[in-house]
């Protein structure tokens, strides 16, 4: 059966209407007075053939009905779509009043993304998405532009109604995966994009910038991307040309030899992106002007500029071939497209879309890394990562909004946000705020440290006080340790449509508590994260957040304390950690030497965090030179064994790679036996209750490790943590001694709970209740 025949089976068409049953949960609804329907790819939709669909069609001369296992459409034929003649019943029961949607009815979704946080101090309204608690949502493609056969953007030459109805119930992940199939999957990011980015709006010189990078190396803080903001180019231009905001000519006073500068950065393992503001086109002061003027027949006598217009094919050609390509040949890896001029143009097409699409396609055609840094333009923007969320104001309110924005954007498939970590401008100095922003950045999709041209707001860790500096450094190292884990989910996002970050309700859709805490999210499949976005209280001197634990047991990856699930709990953390939990049985691959591994390369050895409680498998995916290796780490908890099977036909992995396995949150495990390998090192950390075993394979065949007594600790020892929290608390010594002695006198938990509830010190009471919860988990 041909593709066209398959599509015809799913299409029901009249003179003025057309319905396409895309899947049994996804319906396309079109209406056109002229009977003109759109078959080309659009701004949002690239592919409408998602395979055969089973559905029932009922039709009379007046009425049309389409029925699948998920929805039932009723339409009065040939009538312009309205609530009077088109409705859809969904076969779910998530609302108290009706499961019927009438055309045009507003559906409160679980929200999606937004264009920018520019000039927003705190929370901003997010756009709608394709999923809702009601079980259905719509996506309007009526006003989209289209792509021609050469993948060029064109203005649609007719008007029509073109709406997609998503009836996925609370199968949120399935809805997003089918949206990707419809709209196009996100591309695979280069490995280095997952490391630490350095970005600052600052007038660096070649000398000062290289000195900065050398200091990062000296401090053993790994970086992977250098973001050079706008002062790389001429900004002080003759006033007759207007603003110096747009520019493509190196400022030779600051960078006398750009080739040398870029080569030195690349020799240090750094990818480079330059900031560009394209709005003012190519003007007469640019080095590229003569060749551009010749090709575009500009009047050089009056210094006629080449106006920015990517809909003009001639301008588009010189824009890339004569302006950007020479800079790429010098050593620019990708572009930060800083479009700030709104959505208007003479063609009625948002210039941001033109920039994102054509820049991305140009990189792809030239076999460059498929990567740009640019703003979100609406549904479909996930095809052009990475997203620059805009100029963040340096306040707690701004930080508090970013985790919610990041997680919720997955509802419209936008999974690769790059925020201004630490904030860009305005605001105030607050070292605690900056540290908490750093910690969120490590557990966000892209970690781009950023600041403005203020001399006082830069984000170098060594400019902060002792404890803050130490923690910033350790977290930035942790980010690079997480690259193997993140790269695996980068692949799964590209190939299977699984967002890297998911709101908690994706995995707990029927639990109301999963919707309550906006900033909590899954970070890959194994970790559950809640960044601390509130200032520490003056009583405990700890940061705290209300956390929801889904069903099961959860382990704090920093302390290995166990928490029992199906509960909400206020959790307290000092400045050294944030709430990051691994579910029982979790397997987390890490690079044990993050300060030594170039972010382009694969780690020499591999570290595995594993947790007791259930069987699990993690398939670590690693790519190099377009070749792939997969390491399947299988924890057979019930059988007391681990297997490590490597599929590396192209031999891209380091030879004799060691595997360092950390058996977490358990008393010291029993004898370890290894088949097809050997134990080369073993240790036990009583503070973390962690047994660490280093094994190496004999011949790179499947290695099996047998262990005993890897079990959850029956009663967790909270004494050290209790003393630490009481010692830090800003309360009277008499109360501290009383509480310590009372806890140590082995009172019943019921008595301790009564004591805690009687405390006038609210924050201290909640902090002690958390410890009591740990003790009984």
C-alpha positions, 0 to 999 in steps of 0.5 A: 500500500502506498503512502498516499493510499494509507493517508487516504484511508484516514482522511474524510473530506467534503467540499469545505471540510476535511478531517484526518484521523492522525492516530486514535487519539489525535484528530486534524480538523480543517475548514475552508470556504474555497475547499483549499486544504494544506498538505505542505509542511507547516511551521508546527507540523512536518508529518501527518502520516503516523500510520494506519488508524482504526476508526469508525465512520458514520455519515448521513447527508447532514451529519458526520461522526468519527469514532475511535477508542479515545474520542467521538466527533460529531459535525454538521456537514459543510457548516463553518466550524462553531460550537453549534455544529462541531463537538468532540466527546472524549472517553475519559472521566477527569472532570466533574461536569462533562467530557464534551468539548465544543469547537472554540471552547477554551481548554485550561492546559497544564501550560507550555513555554514562553518567548522570553523572560526579558523585563520579567521579575518573577513569574510570567504567563506561559502559553498553552500546551497539548496536554491538560488534566481534562484529558484533551487539548487543541493546537491551532495551526491555522496561521502557520507559514509553510515550507516548500519542497526545498524546505524554504519558508513561504507565506501561506497563500490561502486562509483556512481553519486547521486545528489538531485535537489531542485526546491522550487522557493523562498519557502525557508522555505519549502525547508529547511523543506523538507531537514529536512524530507530528512536528519533528523530533529534536535534533541530537545535541553535541556532547559538549553542549551538556557541560558548563558554558561561560557567558558574560556581557563584558568587554573582554580582550584576547588577553583577559579572556584567555587569562580567565580561562586559565584561571578556570583550569587552575581552579579545576573547574571544567568548561565546555563552551565559550560564549563571546557576547557582543563586544567581540565585534565593533560597537563604537560605529559612526552615528550615521549608521545607527546603533552598534548593536548589530555587527560582524567585524572583529574589534581588532583592538580587543582581538588583534588576531581572531584566528589565533584567539579562537584556535587557543580556545579550541585547543583548550577543548572549548566550543565557541559561540558568538553573539549576534543581533541581526536586526540592522543588516549589513552596513557600510562599516563592515569588512564584508560590506564590499562583497555584499554590496556587489552581490546585492547591487547596493549603492555604495556611493551613499553607503546603502545598507543591506537591510535584514530580510531573510525572506529575500533569497539574495540577502539570505545567500550573502548573509550566510556565505559572505558574513557567517561562513568566513567567521565559522571557518575562523573557528566559530562553532555555532551562533547565539542569535539574539533577536530582540525586535519582536514578531513583525516583518513586511512578510508577516513572518516572525523574523525569529522563526526565519533566523532559527530555521535558516541558521539551523538548516545552514549548520546542518547543510555544512555538516556543522554541529546542529546547534544554535542559541536563540529564543522560543518562537512557539510550538515547533521551536523544539526543532531548533535548540538551544533555547535562550530564555532571555535576560533574567533579573537577579532576584529570588523571584526570577530563580523561583520561576525558572525550574517551573518554566523548564519542566512545564515547557516539556508539555509542548516538547521544548526540552532544551532551555538555556537560562541566564544562570545566576541572572543577567542584570538589575537585582542585588548582590546575594551570594546565597541566591547565586549559589542556589542558581548554580545548583539549579543550573547543574540540574537544568538542561543547559548550564550557562553561567551568565552576567551583565556588564556590571563589574560586581555581578560576575559569576567566577566562583573564586570571587565568592566567599569560602564556603560558597566558592567551594560549593560552586566549584563542586557543583560545576564539577558534578555537572561534567560528571553527569555528562554521560547520564545527560548524553543518554537522555539527549539521544532518547529525546532525539530518537524516542521523543522522551523529554530530558526533564519531565514534570512529576505528573508525567509519572504520577498522573492520577496523584493530585499531589504530583501537580501541586509543587511546580518546581519539582521534576524528573531529571532523566529517568533516575533522578527527582529534583527540587531546586531550592529557590527560597532564601534560608530562614533565620531560625535553622539557617537552612533552605527548605522546600515542600517535596512530594515523594511518589510511591516507593523509597527515595534516596538523597544522592548527597547523604544517602538518607532514605525517604518513604514515598507517597507523602509531602514533606518539608525538606531542609538543606544547608548550602552544600546540597539541594533535594535530589533523589534517586528511586530505589533500584536507580542506576546513575552513570557518572564520569569519575574524573570530570576535571580531566575529561574533555567534554568532547570525549568519552570518559576513560573510566565509568562510575555507577551509583546504584541503590537497593530495592528493585531490579533495574537496567540502564543503557548508557549510550555513547557516541564518537565520530558518528559511531555508537557504543551501548553499555547495558548495566543490569541490576538484578537485585532479587538475584544479587547480581550485576551484569555489564554488557558492552556493545562497542562494535566500532571500538570507540570506548577507552580500552581497559575501562574501569567500572567503579560501582557504588552500592549506596544506602546499605551496610557493607555488602558481602563477598563480591565475585566477578566473572570475566573480570576482577576486583581491583579496589574496594572500600566502605564509607560508613558515613554514607553507608556506601561500599565502592567496588572497582572492577575491570573486564578481562576481555570486554565481554559481558561481566557479571558481579555477584554480591550479598547483603545489598539491602536497605538499612532497617533503621537509619542513624540520624544522630550526626545530622540531628547534631549538625542541624541543632548546632547551626540553629539560631536558637537558645543553647538550653533548647538545643541541649534539651532537644538533643537529650530528648532525642537521644533518650530513645523516647517513642516516636509518638512522644518525639512527634508530640514534642516537635509539635509543641515547639514555638520555633516553626522552622526548627520543628519542621526540620526535626520532623524531617529527621523523624521521618527519615528515621522511620522511612 
